[in-house]
């Protein structure tokens, strides 16, 4: 009996440790989706109708609110979020923050704390989140085109049990054919990012 109990307890522990982010409910066409971020969300480097929020709306039928503001760091984005959530009451929030923090060499702990604050703000309003990983932008990375997601995004997604879009901006910004400059996409880059975003939204359950 004792051995059986130990085996059962061990299995339960392994099961708990292996829990994944639960599959989300599908967001229907016509629903409001909030795209929050900096210049990569705003669409700097291409025309407004080529920004990823515009392309995402075309692909999904969602009403996508482009809440990207060029130049903002994670604290400024987090400060804007509560009012945006209360105003738009989105069925999904797509959060993309950190690029300007890395360029300005801000502390990893500070950035992680600010993105955690965004996730908590969404959780308090029962708003599902798709977190977008951003590469650890630096002068050398920009010059060489060798982009890699900063490790905090995997940690944030796991700790807060939210869906994550990994590697998308790293792929786009690492390809000179998809960039308008060293840190912004061009129209083709935003189109590629949208493809990857739609695929992840479908895999996470946000798209049927």
The 8 nearest C-alpha neighbors of each residue, nearest first, counted from 0:
[[1, 3, 2, 4, 5, 6, 7, 8],
 [0, 2, 4, 3, 5, 6, 7, 8],
 [3, 1, 5, 4, 0, 6, 7, 8],
 [4, 2, 0, 6, 1, 5, 7, 8],
 [5, 3, 1, 7, 2, 6, 8, 0],
 [4, 6, 8, 2, 3, 7, 9, 1],
 [5, 7, 3, 9, 4, 8, 10, 2],
 [8, 6, 4, 10, 5, 9, 3, 11],
 [7, 9, 5, 11, 10, 6, 4, 12],
 [10, 8, 12, 6, 11, 7, 5, 13],
 [9, 11, 13, 7, 12, 8, 14, 6],
 [10, 12, 14, 8, 9, 13, 15, 7],
 [13, 11, 9, 15, 14, 10, 16, 8],
 [14, 12, 16, 10, 15, 11, 17, 9],
 [13, 15, 11, 17, 12, 16, 10, 18],
 [16, 14, 12, 18, 17, 13, 11, 10],
 [17, 15, 13, 14, 18, 12, 11, 19],
 [16, 18, 14, 15, 13, 19, 12, 11],
 [19, 17, 15, 16, 14, 20, 21, 13],
 [18, 20, 21, 17, 160, 157, 22, 16],
 [19, 21, 160, 161, 22, 162, 18, 157],
 [22, 20, 19, 23, 160, 161, 18, 203],
 [23, 21, 204, 203, 20, 24, 205, 202],
 [24, 22, 204, 205, 203, 21, 25, 127],
 [23, 25, 204, 205, 26, 22, 206, 207],
 [24, 26, 205, 206, 204, 207, 27, 23],
 [25, 27, 205, 206, 24, 30, 90, 28],
 [28, 26, 30, 25, 29, 61, 206, 60],
 [27, 29, 60, 61, 30, 59, 26, 62],
 [28, 30, 61, 62, 60, 27, 31, 26],
 [29, 31, 61, 28, 27, 62, 90, 32],
 [32, 30, 62, 89, 90, 63, 61, 29],
 [31, 33, 63, 91, 89, 90, 92, 62],
 [32, 34, 92, 64, 63, 89, 93, 35],
 [35, 33, 93, 65, 66, 64, 92, 94],
 [36, 34, 66, 94, 67, 93, 33, 95],
 [35, 37, 67, 95, 40, 96, 94, 66],
 [36, 38, 68, 67, 69, 40, 39, 71],
 [37, 39, 69, 41, 40, 43, 68, 42],
 [40, 38, 42, 37, 41, 43, 183, 36],
 [39, 41, 67, 38, 42, 36, 37, 51],
 [40, 42, 67, 38, 39, 68, 43, 37],
 [43, 41, 50, 39, 40, 38, 45, 44],
 [42, 44, 38, 45, 41, 39, 183, 184],
 [43, 45, 185, 179, 184, 183, 42, 46],
 [46, 44, 186, 185, 43, 49, 42, 47],
 [47, 45, 49, 48, 50, 44, 42, 186],
 [48, 46, 49, 50, 42, 45, 53, 41],
 [47, 49, 46, 53, 50, 54, 45, 51],
 [48, 50, 46, 47, 186, 45, 54, 53],
 [51, 49, 42, 53, 47, 52, 48, 189],
 [50, 52, 54, 189, 53, 193, 55, 49],
 [53, 51, 55, 54, 50, 65, 63, 56],
 [54, 52, 56, 51, 50, 55, 48, 49],
 [55, 53, 51, 57, 56, 52, 58, 49],
 [54, 56, 52, 58, 57, 53, 51, 59],
 [55, 57, 61, 53, 60, 59, 54, 58],
 [58, 56, 54, 55, 59, 60, 53, 61],
 [57, 59, 55, 56, 60, 54, 197, 61],
 [60, 58, 61, 56, 57, 55, 28, 206],
 [59, 61, 28, 56, 29, 57, 58, 62],
 [62, 60, 29, 28, 56, 30, 59, 63],
 [61, 63, 31, 29, 30, 56, 32, 64],
 [62, 64, 32, 56, 61, 52, 33, 31],
 [65, 63, 33, 34, 66, 32, 62, 52],
 [64, 66, 34, 67, 52, 63, 41, 33],
 [67, 65, 35, 34, 64, 36, 68, 41],
 [66, 68, 41, 36, 37, 40, 35, 65],
 [69, 67, 37, 38, 41, 71, 70, 36],
 [68, 70, 38, 37, 71, 67, 41, 43],
 [71, 69, 37, 38, 68, 99, 72, 98],
 [70, 72, 37, 69, 75, 68, 76, 99],
 [71, 73, 99, 100, 75, 74, 97, 76],
 [72, 74, 76, 75, 96, 97, 113, 77],
 [75, 73, 77, 76, 72, 113, 78, 110],
 [76, 74, 78, 77, 73, 72, 71, 79],
 [75, 77, 73, 79, 78, 74, 80, 72],
 [78, 76, 74, 80, 117, 75, 79, 73],
 [77, 79, 75, 76, 80, 74, 81, 82],
 [80, 78, 76, 77, 81, 82, 75, 83],
 [79, 81, 83, 77, 82, 78, 84, 76],
 [82, 80, 84, 83, 79, 85, 120, 78],
 [83, 81, 85, 84, 80, 86, 79, 78],
 [84, 82, 86, 80, 81, 85, 87, 79],
 [85, 83, 88, 81, 82, 87, 86, 80],
 [84, 86, 82, 83, 88, 87, 81, 124],
 [87, 85, 83, 84, 88, 82, 81, 89],
 [86, 88, 89, 84, 85, 83, 31, 33],
 [89, 87, 84, 85, 86, 90, 31, 83],
 [90, 88, 31, 32, 91, 87, 33, 92],
 [89, 91, 32, 31, 126, 30, 26, 88],
 [92, 90, 32, 127, 89, 128, 126, 33],
 [91, 93, 33, 128, 32, 34, 94, 127],
 [92, 94, 129, 34, 128, 130, 35, 33],
 [95, 93, 130, 35, 131, 92, 36, 129],
 [94, 96, 36, 131, 35, 130, 93, 132],
 [97, 95, 36, 73, 98, 94, 37, 72],
 [96, 98, 100, 73, 99, 101, 72, 110],
 [99, 97, 101, 100, 96, 133, 102, 136],
 [98, 100, 102, 72, 101, 97, 103, 70],
 [99, 101, 97, 103, 105, 72, 98, 102],
 [102, 100, 104, 103, 98, 99, 136, 105],
 [101, 103, 99, 100, 104, 137, 136, 98],
 [102, 104, 100, 101, 105, 99, 137, 98],
 [105, 103, 101, 102, 100, 106, 137, 99],
 [104, 106, 100, 103, 101, 107, 110, 109],
 [105, 107, 109, 108, 110, 104, 100, 101],
 [106, 108, 110, 109, 111, 105, 151, 101],
 [109, 107, 111, 106, 110, 112, 105, 113],
 [108, 110, 112, 106, 111, 107, 113, 105],
 [111, 109, 113, 107, 112, 108, 114, 73],
 [110, 112, 108, 114, 109, 113, 107, 115],
 [111, 113, 115, 109, 110, 114, 108, 116],
 [112, 114, 116, 110, 115, 111, 74, 73],
 [115, 113, 117, 116, 111, 112, 110, 118],
 [116, 114, 112, 118, 113, 117, 111, 119],
 [115, 117, 113, 119, 114, 118, 120, 112],
 [118, 116, 114, 120, 115, 77, 119, 121],
 [117, 119, 115, 121, 120, 116, 122, 114],
 [120, 118, 122, 116, 121, 117, 123, 115],
 [119, 121, 117, 123, 118, 122, 116, 81],
 [122, 120, 126, 118, 124, 119, 123, 125],
 [121, 123, 125, 119, 124, 120, 126, 118],
 [122, 124, 120, 121, 125, 119, 126, 118],
 [123, 125, 121, 122, 126, 120, 84, 88],
 [126, 124, 122, 123, 121, 127, 120, 90],
 [125, 127, 121, 124, 122, 91, 90, 128],
 [128, 126, 91, 92, 125, 90, 121, 129],
 [129, 127, 92, 91, 93, 161, 130, 126],
 [128, 130, 93, 162, 163, 92, 94, 131],
 [129, 131, 163, 94, 93, 128, 162, 164],
 [132, 130, 164, 95, 163, 94, 133, 129],
 [133, 131, 165, 152, 164, 148, 130, 166],
 [132, 134, 148, 168, 98, 149, 131, 135],
 [135, 133, 148, 147, 149, 169, 136, 146],
 [134, 136, 149, 148, 101, 147, 137, 133],
 [137, 135, 134, 101, 102, 140, 98, 141],
 [136, 138, 140, 139, 102, 141, 135, 101],
 [137, 139, 141, 140, 142, 136, 102, 143],
 [138, 140, 142, 141, 137, 143, 144, 136],
 [141, 139, 137, 143, 145, 142, 144, 138],
 [140, 142, 138, 144, 181, 139, 143, 137],
 [143, 141, 139, 140, 144, 138, 181, 145],
 [144, 142, 140, 145, 141, 139, 173, 146],
 [143, 145, 173, 141, 140, 142, 146, 174],
 [146, 144, 140, 143, 173, 147, 141, 169],
 [145, 147, 169, 173, 134, 144, 140, 148],
 [146, 148, 134, 169, 135, 149, 145, 166],
 [149, 147, 134, 133, 135, 132, 166, 150],
 [148, 150, 135, 134, 151, 133, 147, 152],
 [149, 151, 152, 153, 148, 154, 135, 132],
 [152, 150, 154, 153, 149, 155, 111, 107],
 [153, 151, 155, 154, 132, 150, 156, 149],
 [152, 154, 156, 155, 151, 150, 157, 163],
 [155, 153, 151, 157, 152, 156, 158, 150],
 [156, 154, 152, 158, 157, 153, 159, 151],
 [157, 155, 161, 153, 159, 160, 154, 158],
 [156, 158, 160, 154, 155, 159, 153, 161],
 [157, 159, 155, 156, 160, 154, 161, 153],
 [158, 160, 156, 157, 161, 155, 118, 115],
 [161, 159, 20, 157, 156, 158, 162, 19],
 [160, 162, 156, 159, 128, 20, 163, 129],
 [161, 163, 129, 130, 156, 203, 128, 20],
 [164, 162, 130, 129, 131, 165, 156, 161],
 [163, 165, 131, 132, 130, 199, 196, 167],
 [166, 164, 132, 167, 163, 131, 148, 133],
 [165, 167, 169, 168, 170, 148, 132, 164],
 [168, 166, 170, 169, 165, 192, 171, 195],
 [167, 169, 171, 170, 172, 166, 133, 134],
 [170, 168, 146, 166, 167, 172, 134, 147],
 [169, 171, 173, 167, 168, 172, 166, 174],
 [170, 172, 168, 173, 174, 169, 188, 177],
 [173, 171, 169, 174, 170, 168, 178, 182],
 [172, 174, 144, 170, 146, 171, 145, 169],
 [173, 175, 172, 176, 177, 171, 170, 178],
 [174, 176, 178, 177, 173, 172, 144, 179],
 [177, 175, 174, 178, 188, 187, 179, 185],
 [176, 178, 188, 175, 174, 187, 185, 171],
 [179, 177, 184, 185, 175, 180, 176, 183],
 [178, 180, 185, 184, 44, 183, 177, 181],
 [181, 179, 178, 183, 182, 184, 44, 185],
 [180, 182, 141, 183, 178, 179, 172, 142],
 [181, 183, 180, 172, 141, 184, 178, 179],
 [184, 182, 180, 179, 178, 44, 181, 39],
 [183, 185, 178, 188, 179, 44, 177, 189],
 [184, 186, 179, 178, 188, 44, 45, 187],
 [185, 187, 189, 45, 188, 49, 190, 184],
 [188, 186, 190, 185, 177, 189, 191, 184],
 [189, 187, 177, 184, 185, 191, 190, 186],
 [188, 190, 192, 186, 51, 191, 187, 184],
 [189, 191, 187, 193, 188, 192, 186, 194],
 [192, 190, 188, 194, 193, 189, 187, 195],
 [191, 193, 189, 195, 194, 190, 167, 196],
 [192, 194, 196, 190, 191, 195, 51, 197],
 [195, 193, 191, 197, 192, 196, 198, 190],
 [194, 196, 198, 192, 193, 197, 199, 167],
 [197, 195, 193, 199, 198, 194, 200, 192],
 [196, 198, 200, 194, 199, 195, 193, 201],
 [197, 199, 195, 201, 196, 200, 202, 194],
 [200, 198, 202, 196, 201, 197, 203, 164],
 [201, 199, 197, 205, 203, 198, 202, 206],
 [200, 202, 206, 204, 198, 199, 203, 205],
 [201, 203, 199, 200, 204, 198, 205, 206],
 [204, 202, 200, 201, 22, 205, 199, 23],
 [205, 203, 23, 201, 206, 25, 202, 22],
 [204, 206, 25, 200, 26, 201, 203, 23],
 [207, 205, 201, 25, 204, 200, 26, 27],
 [206, 25, 201, 204, 205, 26, 27, 24]]
